[in-house]
Amino acid sequence: MAWIVLVLSGVLEAVWATALGRSEGFTRVGPTVVFGVAIVASMAGLAYAMRTLPVGTSYAVWVGVGATLTVAYAMVTGEESTDLVKVALLLGLVGCIVGLKLVS
């Protein structure tokens, strides 16, 4: 259960990071509200997962999932350029996250 919550918290990290960028310095209400809700839920999930999983592994997976999804979303929406090297590096991150799960 902790791993599922951890991955979902990583997804919420991508949500709050994207919302933060779209909030334009907290001047837009909608993205600011999404940011606030997502960051609280993301941190709560991370804290829950850390009750049973090691802190270092939890944090690495949380950040890895969030960073991968944030960049992937930006590439899909055209906010960031896409190239083969970036895609390969993101796949490498995913591989490392899976690897941490396998050795934990």
C-alpha positions in Angstrom: 0.0 0.0 0.0 2.8 2.4 0.8 4.3 2.1 -2.7 0.9 2.9 -4.3 0.5 5.9 -2.1 4.1 7.0 -2.8 3.7 6.8 -6.6 0.3 8.7 -6.4 2.1 11.3 -4.3 4.7 11.6 -7.0 1.9 12.2 -9.6 0.6 14.9 -7.3 4.0 16.4 -7.2 3.8 16.8 -11.0 0.4 18.4 -10.6 1.5 21.0 -8.1 4.7 21.8 -10.0 2.8 22.4 -13.2 0.1 24.4 -11.3 2.9 26.5 -9.7 4.2 27.4 -13.1 0.8 28.3 -14.3 -0.1 30.4 -11.3 2.1 33.2 -12.5 3.5 34.0 -9.0 0.2 33.1 -7.3 -1.7 35.8 -9.2 -4.1 33.3 -10.9 -6.6 31.8 -8.5 -7.4 28.5 -10.3 -3.8 27.2 -10.6 -3.0 28.6 -7.1 -5.8 26.6 -5.6 -4.8 23.5 -7.5 -1.2 24.0 -6.3 -2.2 24.3 -2.7 -4.4 21.2 -2.6 -2.0 19.1 -4.6 1.1 20.0 -2.5 -0.7 19.2 0.7 -2.0 15.9 -0.6 1.4 15.1 -2.1 3.3 15.8 1.1 0.7 13.8 3.2 1.2 10.8 0.9 4.9 11.1 1.1 4.8 11.2 4.9 2.4 8.2 4.9 4.8 6.2 2.7 7.8 7.1 4.9 6.2 5.4 7.8 7.1 2.0 6.3 9.6 2.8 3.5 13.1 4.2 3.9 13.3 7.9 3.8 15.9 8.0 1.0 14.1 5.6 -1.2 10.8 7.3 -0.6 12.1 10.7 -1.4 14.0 9.5 -4.5 10.9 7.8 -5.9 8.7 10.7 -5.1 11.0 13.2 -6.8 11.7 10.9 -9.7 8.0 10.3 -10.5 7.2 14.0 -10.1 10.1 15.2 -12.2 9.5 12.6 -15.0 5.8 13.4 -15.2 6.3 17.2 -15.1 8.8 17.1 -18.0 6.8 14.6 -19.9 3.6 16.7 -19.6 5.5 19.8 -20.6 6.8 18.0 -23.7 3.4 16.7 -24.7 1.8 20.1 -24.3 4.6 21.8 -26.3 5.8 23.9 -23.4 9.2 22.1 -23.6 11.1 20.8 -26.6 11.1 17.0 -27.2 14.1 15.1 -28.4 15.4 11.6 -28.3 18.0 12.3 -25.6 15.4 13.8 -23.2 13.1 10.9 -23.8 16.0 8.4 -23.2 17.0 10.2 -20.0 13.4 10.2 -18.7 13.2 6.5 -19.4 16.4 6.1 -17.5 14.7 7.8 -14.5 11.8 5.5 -14.8 14.2 2.5 -14.9 15.9 3.8 -11.7 12.5 4.1 -9.9 11.6 0.6 -10.9 15.0 -0.6 -9.8 14.5 1.0 -6.3 11.2 -0.8 -6.0 12.8 -4.1 -7.0 15.6 -3.9 -4.4 13.5 -2.6 -1.6 
